[in-house]
Amino acid sequence: MSRFPPEAGRFVPVMTRFQRIALTAFLAVELLIFVGAVVRATGSGLGCPDWPFCYGCLVPPTRAEDIDFERLDLEKFRAKAERHGRDPATITPETLRAEFDPVATWVEYLNRLTSLPVGLSVVVLLGAGFGEIYRGRARVFFAALAAFLLVGINAWLGARVVFSGLQPGIITLHMALAILLQCVLVYTVWRGCDRPWRLDWKQGVPAPGLRRLAWALFLLVAVEGVMGSQVRELTDELARSHAGEPRAQWVVELESSTVYLVHRSFSWLLVGAGIAFWLGSGRHLRRAGRLEKAVLGLILAQMALGIVLAHIGILPVAQVLHIGLSSLLVSALFLWLLGANAPGESASRA
């Protein structure tokens, strides 16, 4: 990417073909994260109890009466039920028909469909990455290869999520790898050209203190995201173990847990670090632009959503935004760090 000189008064990205492919892959992953958040918020993670098919079909049924149980391997369903502490003898066509939820099934099915553009885009990205080797950008090829491998690992892990019955640790790892994949794709978009975008420092060189603060903020956001996933897992577990009881009766147990207390405390630290980052950018950069404002805005939005989830309720819309915006926040911070650490000319001369 490059900029017109400051006197032109505007930012004009000039993207290479490889960067456009990488950006397409990044947007596909971001869409998948938001759709995955919808799956989580609606409790549709087991809407398709088998994999890679859904109730034995490429296209799932919309009614329980349309399920062809002759095509289902009931022994696999029973083995799965036994692993989760359920009597396998209770798994019959009749019970599966009674438990069928068309909304959950189709939400999960759309989640699987959304993963197809991700797989296709990283395959194309890997193919285009070979050309980057001949352009002297071997690291970009290895980043594309890493993206391809991460998609494959996460696809396998997604199947484990289904087979494990939404086992908490696997869900957190599944989400963490998706965020890692985003960072890898941000790097490929940024570095897939001769002169990557750079921050425009007032002194002509990076400010070490601001860079350290940005790295601390990035790590804090990552840790906060992992803990947030664990809080959500604990919430789901308490909701299941206290089924039928009002939320007010068991939420005290959630709020007294260590992971919840640390997550809540970290959120205030995150806001403070975000404000310090924004103020520091104004001091050390010739012009703190939209990226710095976006980082602070996303942090404040996350704080507001966290308050809604903690004190109003686990609202599906708030939960989806909380998960999706966290991935955007990590990506924005990582892009800033790439621009801050880039050697060579400032953005105004690139």
C-alpha positions in Angstrom: 0.0 0.0 0.0 1.1 3.6 -0.5 -0.1 7.1 0.2 -0.2 10.3 -1.8 2.0 13.0 -0.2 0.3 14.9 2.7 -0.4 17.9 0.5 -2.8 15.8 -1.6 -4.9 15.6 1.6 -6.1 12.1 1.2 -5.1 8.4 1.7 -5.1 6.3 -1.5 -4.4 2.6 -1.1 -2.8 1.0 -4.1 -3.1 -2.7 -3.6 -1.4 -5.5 -5.5 -3.2 -8.5 -6.8 -1.8 -10.6 -4.0 -3.0 -8.1 -1.4 -6.5 -8.1 -2.8 -6.6 -11.9 -2.5 -5.3 -11.7 1.0 -7.9 -9.0 1.9 -10.7 -11.3 0.5 -9.5 -14.1 2.7 -9.4 -11.8 5.7 -12.9 -10.6 5.1 -14.1 -14.2 4.7 -12.6 -15.1 8.0 -14.2 -12.0 9.7 -17.6 -13.0 8.3 -17.1 -16.5 9.6 -16.3 -15.2 13.1 -19.4 -13.1 13.2 -21.5 -16.1 12.0 -19.8 -18.3 14.5 -20.8 -15.8 17.2 -24.4 -16.1 16.0 -24.1 -19.9 16.4 -22.8 -19.4 19.9 -25.3 -16.7 20.9 -28.3 -18.8 19.7 -27.0 -22.1 21.2 -26.9 -23.7 17.8 -23.5 -25.4 18.1 -25.0 -28.9 17.9 -27.7 -28.0 15.4 -26.1 -30.4 13.1 -25.1 -33.3 15.4 -23.1 -35.1 12.7 -20.2 -34.0 10.5 -19.5 -33.4 7.6 -23.2 -34.0 6.8 -26.1 -32.6 8.7 -28.6 -35.3 9.8 -27.1 -37.4 7.0 -27.8 -34.8 4.3 -25.7 -32.3 2.3 -28.7 -29.9 2.7 -30.4 -30.4 6.1 -34.1 -30.9 6.5 -36.5 -28.2 7.7 -38.9 -30.6 9.4 -38.4 -33.5 11.7 -40.6 -35.6 9.4 -38.1 -35.1 6.5 -35.2 -36.8 8.4 -34.3 -40.2 6.8 -33.2 -42.2 9.8 -32.1 -45.0 7.5 -29.3 -42.8 6.3 -28.1 -42.0 9.8 -25.5 -44.1 11.7 -27.3 -44.2 15.0 -24.4 -46.1 16.6 -22.3 -43.0 16.2 -25.0 -40.9 17.8 -25.2 -43.3 20.7 -21.4 -43.4 21.2 -21.4 -39.7 21.3 -24.2 -39.6 23.8 -22.3 -42.1 26.0 -19.2 -39.9 25.9 -21.4 -37.0 27.3 -22.9 -39.1 30.1 -26.2 -39.8 28.5 -27.7 -43.3 28.3 -27.1 -44.4 24.7 -30.2 -46.5 24.9 -32.2 -43.3 24.9 -31.0 -42.4 21.4 -33.7 -43.6 19.0 -35.3 -42.2 15.9 -38.1 -41.0 18.0 -36.0 -39.1 20.5 -33.9 -37.5 17.7 -37.1 -36.5 15.9 -38.4 -34.9 19.1 -35.2 -33.0 19.7 -34.9 -31.7 16.2 -34.7 -27.9 16.1 -34.9 -26.5 12.5 -33.6 -23.0 13.5 -30.5 -24.3 15.3 -29.9 -26.8 12.5 -29.9 -24.1 9.8 -27.9 -21.6 11.8 -25.2 -24.2 12.2 -25.5 -25.2 8.6 -25.0 -21.6 7.4 -22.0 -21.5 9.6 -20.5 -24.4 7.8 -21.4 -22.9 4.4 -19.6 -19.6 5.4 -16.5 -21.6 6.0 -16.3 -22.6 2.3 -15.2 -19.1 1.0 -12.5 -19.2 3.7 -11.1 -22.5 2.5 -11.3 -21.5 -1.2 -9.7 -18.0 -0.6 -6.7 -19.4 1.4 -6.1 -22.0 -1.3 -6.0 -19.3 -3.9 -3.8 -17.2 -1.6 -1.4 -20.0 -1.2 -1.1 -20.5 -5.0 -0.5 -16.7 -5.4 2.1 -16.9 -2.6 4.5 -18.8 -4.8 4.8 -15.8 -7.0 5.8 -13.7 -4.0 8.9 -15.9 -3.6 10.2 -14.7 -7.0 9.5 -11.1 -6.0 11.8 -11.4 -3.0 9.0 -11.7 -0.4 9.5 -15.2 0.8 8.0 -14.4 4.2 4.7 -13.5 2.6 4.6 -17.0 1.0 5.2 -18.6 4.4 2.5 -16.4 5.9 0.1 -17.7 3.2 1.2 -21.2 3.9 0.6 -20.6 7.7 -2.9 -19.3 6.8 -3.6 -22.4 4.8 -2.5 -24.7 7.6 -4.5 -22.8 10.2 -7.6 -23.1 8.2 -7.1 -26.8 7.9 -6.4 -27.2 11.6 -9.4 -25.1 12.6 -11.7 -27.1 10.2 -10.5 -30.3 11.9 -11.0 -28.6 15.3 -14.5 -27.6 14.2 -15.4 -31.2 13.7 -13.9 -32.0 17.2 -16.3 -29.3 18.6 -19.2 -31.2 17.2 -18.0 -34.6 18.3 -17.1 -33.4 21.8 -20.5 -31.9 22.4 -19.1 -28.3 22.7 -16.4 -29.2 25.1 -15.3 -25.9 26.6 -11.5 -26.0 26.1 -11.9 -27.0 22.4 -14.3 -24.0 21.8 -11.7 -21.5 23.3 -8.9 -23.0 21.2 -11.2 -22.9 18.1 -11.7 -19.2 18.6 -8.1 -18.5 19.5 -6.9 -20.1 16.2 -9.4 -18.0 14.3 -7.9 -14.8 15.8 -4.4 -16.1 15.0 -5.5 -16.7 11.4 -6.7 -13.1 11.2 -3.3 -11.8 12.3 -1.5 -13.9 9.7 -3.8 -12.6 7.0 -3.4 -9.0 8.2 0.4 -9.5 7.7 -0.1 -10.9 4.2 -2.3 -7.9 3.2 0.2 -5.4 4.7 3.4 -7.0 3.4 2.3 -8.2 0.0 3.8 -5.1 -1.8 7.2 -3.4 -2.3 6.5 -0.6 0.2 4.2 -1.5 3.0 2.2 1.2 4.8 4.1 2.9 7.6 3.2 5.2 10.5 4.3 8.8 10.1 6.4 9.6 13.2 7.0 13.2 14.1 10.7 12.6 14.9 11.1 10.4 11.8 11.8 7.3 14.0 9.4 5.2 16.1 8.7 6.2 19.7 9.8 3.1 21.8 7.5 3.9 24.7 4.4 4.1 22.5 5.3 0.9 20.7 5.8 -0.9 24.0 2.4 0.4 25.1 0.8 -0.8 21.9 2.3 -4.3 22.3 1.1 -4.4 25.9 -2.4 -3.3 24.7 -2.3 -6.0 22.0 -1.4 -8.8 24.5 -4.0 -7.5 27.0 -6.7 -7.6 24.3 -5.7 -11.2 23.4 -5.7 -12.3 27.1 -9.0 -10.6 27.7 -10.5 -12.3 24.7 -9.4 -15.8 26.0 -10.8 -15.0 29.4 -14.0 -13.7 27.9 -14.5 -17.0 26.1 -13.9 -18.9 29.3 -16.5 -16.7 31.1 -19.0 -17.5 28.4 -18.2 -21.2 28.7 -18.7 -21.0 32.5 -22.0 -19.2 31.9 -23.2 -21.9 29.6 -22.2 -24.6 32.1 -24.0 -22.9 35.0 -27.1 -22.4 32.9 -27.2 -26.1 32.1 -26.5 -27.2 35.7 -29.2 -24.8 37.0 -31.7 -25.5 34.3 -35.2 -24.2 35.3 -33.8 -21.8 37.9 -33.9 -18.0 37.5 -30.7 -16.5 36.3 -30.5 -14.3 39.5 -30.1 -17.4 41.6 -26.9 -18.7 40.0 -25.3 -15.6 38.5 -23.7 -15.0 42.0 -21.7 -18.1 41.5 -20.5 -16.8 38.1 -19.6 -13.4 39.5 -17.6 -14.9 42.3 -15.4 -17.0 40.0 -11.8 -16.1 39.5 -11.9 -15.9 35.7 -14.9 -13.5 35.9 -13.3 -11.2 38.5 -10.0 -11.1 36.5 -11.8 -10.5 33.2 -13.8 -7.6 34.7 -10.7 -6.0 36.3 -8.8 -6.4 33.1 -11.5 -4.5 31.2 -10.8 -1.3 33.1 -7.1 -1.7 32.6 -7.9 -2.2 28.9 -9.8 1.1 28.7 -7.0 3.0 30.5 -4.4 1.5 28.2 -6.5 2.4 25.2 -6.9 6.0 26.2 -3.1 6.2 26.9 -2.5 4.7 23.4 -4.7 7.3 21.7 -3.2 10.2 23.6 0.4 8.9 22.9 -0.4 8.5 19.2 -1.4 12.2 19.1 1.9 13.2 20.6 4.2 11.1 18.6 2.5 10.8 15.2 2.2 13.7 12.7 -1.5 12.8 12.4 -3.3 10.2 14.5 -5.7 8.9 11.9 -8.7 6.6 11.6 -6.8 3.5 12.7 -6.0 4.9 16.2 -9.5 6.3 16.6 -10.9 2.9 15.5 -8.8 1.1 18.2 -10.1 3.4 21.0 -13.6 3.2 19.7 -13.6 -0.6 19.6 -12.2 -0.7 23.1 -15.0 1.6 24.4 -17.6 -0.3 22.5 -16.4 -3.6 24.0 -16.6 -2.1 27.5 -20.1 -0.9 26.9 -21.1 -4.4 25.5 -19.5 -6.0 28.5 -21.6 -3.9 30.9 -24.7 -4.9 29.0 -23.9 -8.6 29.2 -23.0 -8.4 32.9 -25.8 -6.3 34.2 -28.7 -6.5 31.7 -28.4 -10.0 30.4 -26.8 -12.4 27.8 -28.5 -10.6 24.9 -27.7 -12.4 21.6 -27.1 -9.2 19.7 -24.7 -7.9 22.4 -22.9 -11.3 22.5 -22.4 -11.4 18.7 -21.1 -7.9 18.6 -18.8 -8.5 21.6 -17.2 -11.5 19.9 -17.0 -10.0 16.4 -15.7 -6.6 17.5 -13.0 -8.3 19.6 -11.6 -9.9 16.5 -11.6 -6.6 14.7 -9.8 -4.9 17.6 -7.0 -7.5 17.6 -6.6 -7.1 13.8 -6.5 -3.3 14.0 -3.9 -3.3 16.7 -1.8 -5.8 14.9 -1.9 -3.7 11.7 -0.8 -0.7 13.8 2.1 -2.6 15.2 3.2 -3.7 11.8 3.2 -0.1 10.6 5.1 1.0 13.7 7.8 -1.6 13.4 8.4 -1.2 9.7 11.9 0.1 8.9 12.6 2.7 6.2 10.8 5.8 5.1 7.8 7.3 6.8 4.3 7.1 5.4 4.5 10.5 3.9 7.4 9.6 1.7 6.5 5.9 0.9 
